[in-house]
């Protein structure tokens, strides 16, 4: 009898320990941390899919821009993999003139062929007194604590402010399913102009908000209530003394990941075209330093941005056909590794026409694999010819 009780207690202890380890491992998976490989895996995964028992080779072939359908043109693409599908949102056209139609959700089975799933915010269905019925810029969806969290940047349209830019700031929504319905949690999250909001969940379960607005801002956020903990702090301006001139035109579009205890923030600058830079820090709230003295990705064309580009002159044009490849976000690619998405716009010798969105070509989705070399993340490309990725699955 004593022996049986001992076996029972041992088994109970083992089950408890296993459950604890499983819970801890799930929490780790939910955090936005990446593996140690040169092609790091995107650990923040919601695939719900088991790998095959035997290793096999697969091939993924793509050519940028991925989408050529002008009816689905967007900027600032953000992709999230759920199950066997990829979902994408971004800033729908028109971006600069008047109101835009809302927050579009695209879906794909293979990352190549995309179709519209729905409008998760449809501006035509919003009441006249809705406080976020202006331009819907740079939406992102993050899966944190078993919920889908949508950040979107918008403001209130009035007679005096027909584009809603005077009250343009960050709004937070949540849903149980990536397709919605999404309900408002809180907003605006800040009392000033802020844009390009993103979320980051650390391994201890704490969540942080980062955004732009004539610089980069940060704060801890309590997701269930959508309330900022403490204050939103600006920690970087475009023309800080330590910034190189390729940042002077403006900085925006933060996106944060963690690797080996170090926090990395991708950001974009429109000074010379559209380029991606990288900051790093030992804590989620800084201090942040440049991880690379040069951009880690992007395109630059001296005649595209005009006077903005001249503040960083002289420089050579990049050898690619694009005017813009920026405002990136990171996602789990077809090989289970880390990939980057953003909008790609062909150059064709044109100048920037913020007031005329009828010109072609229009911004479209582009994707590239991400690497980690010499202590920094780098993004392959931008590419415009057929690319072939060969990878093994277990």
Phi, psi and omega in degrees: 000317179298320179296320179294320178297320179299315179297321180296314180294321179297316179296318180297318179296319180297316180297319179296316179297319180297317180296320179297316180295321179295316178298317181296317180295323178296318179296322179295320180294328181285341178282151183273069178245154183239159183286180185266001182287160176299321169260086188291144175283150176268100188290332179287077189245144177229039185286327181058033188228133179272144179283152176300154184287331181253145178288140177214153181269140174229159181232132175241124182243132180213157175223127179271151350294145184294317183255136176239003180280111184293342178288344179247021181298134177214165167245167168059046185296140176225123186246143174223130177270131178225118185063232179258016183237155173248137178243143185223138172228173182175189180273113181279151177283150359282143182269316191262332188253121175065200177278154171248170195286351179133209181249112183271143175238119176259159179220147180213146175269345188221006182073356182253311182260121185239149173218162180281128176276311184184176164258110181282340161228118181251111185298335180291338183260001181277142178293158184299331182266012180297131184281356179231053183251021179270224179275131183262100186254142168047053175291148174223148176239128178235141177262108183222133177054044176062024175229158173259124185247123180254122169256135177216152186244121184200176179211185185263125177280129176226173178299320180280342183224073187294347178254356178068028185274339180291334180245017182295121179201197190261136177236144183240129177234163177219160178205159176274341180231143183299333180278356179094190008285148179261136178245146181290130175265310181193156175166156352290149185284338179231164183263010182227177175293116171224156187208170173055048183286145175219159179242150175221127175257123179277171183293340177271006178089353177287145183240145184230146177251132173234146181202176177241186183144073188060044181139186180247141185230159181209155176190155168280145181227139173269103187300314183305325179259344183070021183259139177290135176267113185085228182230153171282125185246133171278128183239355179208134172244161184298325185249032171303150187303328184274357183280135170290163187293339179290353175260351192294333183293326181158150180230146185196187169060052180290151172208130191242137171225164180235139179214125177052042176081001180249138179264132181241132179242116171279142175213164181240155175224141182255018186300307186252359183162258168203110186233157181249127175251175184221127172251162175214158183204158176271350177226159182290347180243026174084186008289145182260139176231157176293126177280338179218136179289346180238160175301150179265356183189157172130187182227152178218134179221119189296331182267358186279310185270356177065232185297330177299318181291332184292338179293340179254004181291154000272152172205158179269144175296145176286150183272080177200166184268016190253152170263328181220133167214087186203190189051070187268160171222158184253146182207169178276120183273187183295336180265009182076006182260178182276128177234161178243142175236148172191180180269140177246128177233124180293152187275294180057027175072012185275164173258165182290126183236077183295336184269354183230101182260014177270350182288157177243156002278158180265156181295139181223165183292133171229146180226151178209150175290153181248142179236164173231110185223137176053039174083007178222156171282144172224155180240128180294144175099202011286143182252159179219359175250172182298131179243141182236121177250118178253130185212159179257142171239148182273000000 
